[in-house]
Amino acid sequence: MQLAARARNIGASPTLAMNARAKEMVQQGIDVLSFTVGEPDFDTPIHIAETGIEAIKDGFTRYTPAAGIPELKEAICTKLKRDNNLEYEPSDVVVSNGAKHSIYNALQALIEDGDEVIIPAPYWVSYTEMVKLNGGIPIVIPTMADNGFKLTPEQLEEKLTDRTKAIFINSPNNPTGAVYAKKELESLASILVPRGIVIIADEVYEKLLYDGAVFTSVASLGPDVKEHTVTINGVSKTYAMTGWRIGYAAAPRALARAMANIQSHATSSPNSIAQLAATAALTGDQAPVQKMLAEFARRRELMVTKINTIPGMSCRKPEGAFYVFADVADLFGRTIRGQQINNSTDLAELLLSEAHVALVPGAAFGLDEFIRFSYATSTDVIERGLARVKNVLAEAQ
């Protein structure tokens, strides 16, 4: 059987692959501590879970409209107005099976063969593969730690061509936690909008901010920017609802309609039960979000402090999300327990086999000199895991 080229030219998610290997080792009786998956370790808040349970009891288990139930689309519009000062109608909103699905729908509706999509690095691992699956060409622009891992107008101008169709802006960022300031977004938008380039604004971590960082939704910069922006968001990260699989996009109506049509043929509709639960998440008590955020903040402080005591590692304090992107370039070329470390993948493999700690190499995000830690895990795991990492790296020669 001959696979299609699109299937042959992409790889599995490095994050999920590393997490799967860690789980296999656990099944073998090995005590592996994982910092891989970006998944809150909290239970879904009870009022949200109970809404899902009631939906099942009430028989709300049939197909829904392809783009989502009216109640949820209204709740999304209310949320966008309340939190982001964005005016959208329900017909501008498409509810999907997670934010990842929303992004894929947008690319399906926008990208022609050979179109270029700008992706600042480090980037979420699926961006490049989704662009390729839709016939596009990922144009990766490495950012610098000294600039807070943010794309500059000068870098952007240098990579624009007559084939540039879209750009990803992910703020707060996975894997760095970088948050773009309003002025920084305005500078980028002033270059993109006159050229008609579509901005895919991935804003799923918007509620996870620290030290007074301020989130700005790209589409809120003005009517002209909004007309060139697809706002991507969801409930997975904010409300600990990863398994419920509900994300959404808000977009210019013609694009939203096209995305809804594509989704209707691909998946029929999002999960009915999860849609009601997501409605409860957006409209109900937000206190659980603040409680989770306070705990993430404590974990962030602990992780950053400890990483910066590990020989060969250093990191910035992230402004948002729940990741630390640690610089490990000082370890390249050194030998640990007979194994030479030439890149981030070598280091991740070594730490999994020798320290029984699972991490995601920076190469998966487009910057090989780094490695990603997720602090969406307990303080106990952080304490023990980083102690193991420190012990192994202390043997570097």
N, C-alpha and C positions, 0 to 999 in steps of 0.2 A: 504494500500500500504506500503510495507516494503522498506525503503531507504537502499541503499548500505552502508556498514560500512564506506567507505571513506567519504561519505556525513555526516554520523552521528558523525564522530570523529573530525570534524573541526567546527570552529565558524566563524561568520561574522567578517569583519574587524572592530576592535574597533574604529579606527579613523573615518571610514565612518559612523559607528553606532552613535557615539557621535555627528557627524556633522548633521546626519539626525534628531536626537532628538532636536538639536538646531534649525533646520529649522522648525520643527513642532511647537515649541514654538513661533517662529517668526510669523508663520501663525495664531497663536492664539492671536496675537497682543502684544506679550511680546518682549521687546527690549533686545535681546540676542546678546552679542558680542562674536564672535567665534575666537579661536586661534587653531583650530583643523587641518584643511586640509592643506597639503603641496602643495599649489597651488598659483603661483604668481598672484597677483591681477592686473597685468598690461594687457592691450590688446596685442594680438599678433602683433608684428611690422608690419607696413602697407605694406611693400614690400613683406612680406611673405603672408599676407592675400590676397593681390591683385593677387599673383600667383595662389592661390587657386580659386579665383573668375574667373580668366582667364581660368583655367583648366576646370571649369564647362562650361563656354561659348564655349570653344573649343571642348566640347564633350568628354573630357578625363575622362569618367565615367564608364569604363568597367573593367573587370578583368585584372589584371596584372600578371606577373610571380609570383609564390608563394612566392619566397624569396625577392621580391622587384624589382622595375624597374632598368634598367642598369644605368640611370643617377644618381639615388640616391645612388646606391652601389658604383659608382665611386666617388661621392662626399664624401661618408663616408671614403673610402680609402684615399682620399686626405686629409681629416680632420685628420685622425689617423696619417698620415705621418707628416703633418704640426704641429700638436699640441702635439703629443705623441711620435714621432719618431718611429712609428710602421709601418712595411711594410706588408700590406695585399692585396690580390687580390680580385676582386669582388666575386669570387666563395667562398671566405672565410667568406663572410658577409651574414647575414640573417636579413632582415627588417621585423619587426613584429608590432602588434597592441599595441605598448607601451613597455617600458622596462620590465614591469611586465610579459608580454607575452613572451618576450625573455628569461627571467629567467625560466619561466615554461617550455618552449621548451627545454632548456638545461637540466633541471632536468628529463624531459620525456626521453631524449636521453641517459642519464647517469645512472640513479638510478635504481637499482634492489631492490626487496623486501629485507628488512633487512639491506641495506647499511646505514652507518652512515654519516651524514653531519654535520660538525662542524659549529656552529653559535655563534660568539661572541655576548654577550649581553652588552648593549642594542642593539637590532636589529630592522630592519624594520618589521612591524607586519606580513607581508605575508610570510616571509621566512619559518618559522616553519610549517605553514599550507600547503605551496606548497610542502615541503619535505614530509610531511605525505600523501598528496594526491597522491604522486608518489611511495608510499610504503617504503619510507626511514624513518630513525629514527633521529630526530633532537638531536644533542648533544650540549647543550647550555653551554657556558663558560662565567660566569659573569666577566666583567672587572671592574676596579676600577677608581673612579674619580681622585684619587691621581696620577694615571698613565695616565691621559688624556683619559680614557675610551678606551684604546688600548690593544689588545691581546698581551701577552708576549710570547716569545719562551718557557719559562718554563711552562706556562699554557697549551700551545699547546701540548708539549711533553707528558704531564700528561694524556691527553685525547685521544691520538691516539691509535687505535687498528687495528687489521687486517681487520676490517670491515669499516674503514674510507675510504670513496670514494671521498668526496669533502669538500670544505670549502668556506664560504662566507667571502669576504673582501669588506667592504663598506666604501669607503673613497672618499670625505668627507662623514661623517656618518650621517644617519638619525636614531636616534633623537638627537645626541650629538653635531654634527658639528665637530667631531674630524677628523684630517687629519693625515694619516700615513706618516712619513718621509721616504725617500728612504732607509736609513739604517735599519729602522724598518721592512720595507717590505722585504728587502734582508735577514734579519734574519729569518723571517717566511718562505720565499721561500726556504731557504737552508735546512729546515726541511721537507717541503712538497714535493718538486720536486723529491728527491731521492726515495721517497716512492710512486711516481706515483699518488699523490693526486691532483685532479682537483681543481683549484682555480676559483671560480666564482667571478669576480671582478666587483662589482656594482659601476660604476663611473658616475652616472647621475648628480651629483652635482659638477663635476670637475671645472666648470667655476665660481662657487660661493665661492671665497676665500677672506680672509681678513688679514690685518696686515702683508702682505708679506709672508703668508703661500704659500708653493710650493707644487703643485700636481705632483705625480708620478704615471703613469699608470703601473699597476703590470706587464703586459706583456712586458714592455720596459726594464725589468731588465736583459734580455738576451734571446738567442734563446731557451735554455732549459726551462726557465720559460714560455715563450710564448707558447711552445708546450703543456703546462699543464694548460693554462689559457683560460677562456672564458671572453672576455671583453664585458660588458653590458653598453650601453649608450642610449641616446635618446634626443629628442628635447623639451620635456615637460617643464622641469625646466629652462633650459637656455634661451629658446625663448618664454616663456609664451604660450606654445602650448599644454597644458594638454588635452584639448578636441579633438585635432587632432589625438591623439593616434598613434604616431609613435616612436618606439624604435628600437634598433638594437643590434645584437651580432656579434662579430668578433671572430673566433675560428679556431682551426686546421680543415683542409678541411673535413675530414671524419665526424667530429662532426657537422660542419656546414651543410653538406649534409643531415645528419640524422635529424637535426632540421628543415631543409627546407621541408623534406618529411613529418614529423609530422605535420608541419603547413599546408601543402597542403591539408591534410585530415581534419584538425580541422577548418580552417577559409578560405581556398582557397588562399587569398592574403590580404595584407594590403589595406587600403583605397587608391584608385588611386589618388584622389584629394590631400589628405594629403601628399602623397609621393612627389608630385611636390612641394608642399609648403615646405616640409622638405628639399628638394634639395636647394630651394632658401634660407632657413635659414642657411644651412651649407656653401653655396658658396657666399652669399650676404654680405651686409653691417653688420658689427659686432658692430657698435656704439650703437645700442639699448641695447645690452647685457651689455655694460659698464655703460650705464645710469641706467639700472635696478640694477646692482650691487652696484653702488654708493648709491642708495636709500636704498637698503637692509642694507648696512653698517651703514647708519644713524639710521635706525630702530633698528639694533642690539645694538648700543650704548645706545639708549634710553631704550630698554627693559632690558638689563643687569643692567643698573644703577638703574632702578626702582624696579626690582625684588629683588635686594640686599638691598633694604630698607624695604621690607615687612617682618613683624615678622614671624619667623618660616621657611622662605625660603632663599635659597642662590643658586648661580649659578656661573659656570665658563663662561668665554667669549668664545663662539664657534669660531673655526678657519675657518669653512666653512658651506655650506648649508644655511638654514634660519630657524633654530630652536634653542631654548634655553631649556636645560634639567635641570630643577630646583630641587634641593634637598629639600624635604619636610619632611624628617624623624623626625625633631624636633616637628612636629605637631601630630605625632602618639601618641595615648593615651590621647589626649586632647579633650575637649568638646567645640563645637561651636554651639550656638543657640539650645542647647538641643541634639545635635547629636555628638556622639563620633567618632573620626577619628582614625580608626585602620589601614588604608592602603591607597594607592593612589586612589583606586576606590572610597572609601568613600569620600575622599577630592574632587575629580572631581564631584561627585554627589552633594555634598554640595554646591560647587561653582556654579554649573549650576542652582540649585534650589533657592539659596539665593542671589547670586551675579549676576545671569543671565550671567555668563561667561562660555563658553564651552572650555574645555581642554581635553587632552588625558592622562589618568593615566599611570604612568610608568610601571605598571604591564603588559600593552599591549606590551611593548618593552622588557620585561624580567627583569626589575629592579624596584621593587615595591616602593623603597624609593624616587622615583622621579616623576615629572610630566612634560609633554612637552608643551611648548608654541611655536607656529609658528609666526614668524614676517613677513610672507608673507601677510601682511595686512597693513592698513594705520596707520600713526602716531596717528591720532585721535582715532582710535580703541585701539591702544596700551595705550595711555594716559588714556582713560576712563575705559578700561577693567582692567588695573592694579590698578587703584584707587578703583574700586569696590572690587577687590580681597583683597587689603590692608584693606579696611574698615571692611570686614567680618572677616578676620583673626585676626584683632585687638581684637576681642571678645573671642579669644581662652582662655580657662581656664584649 
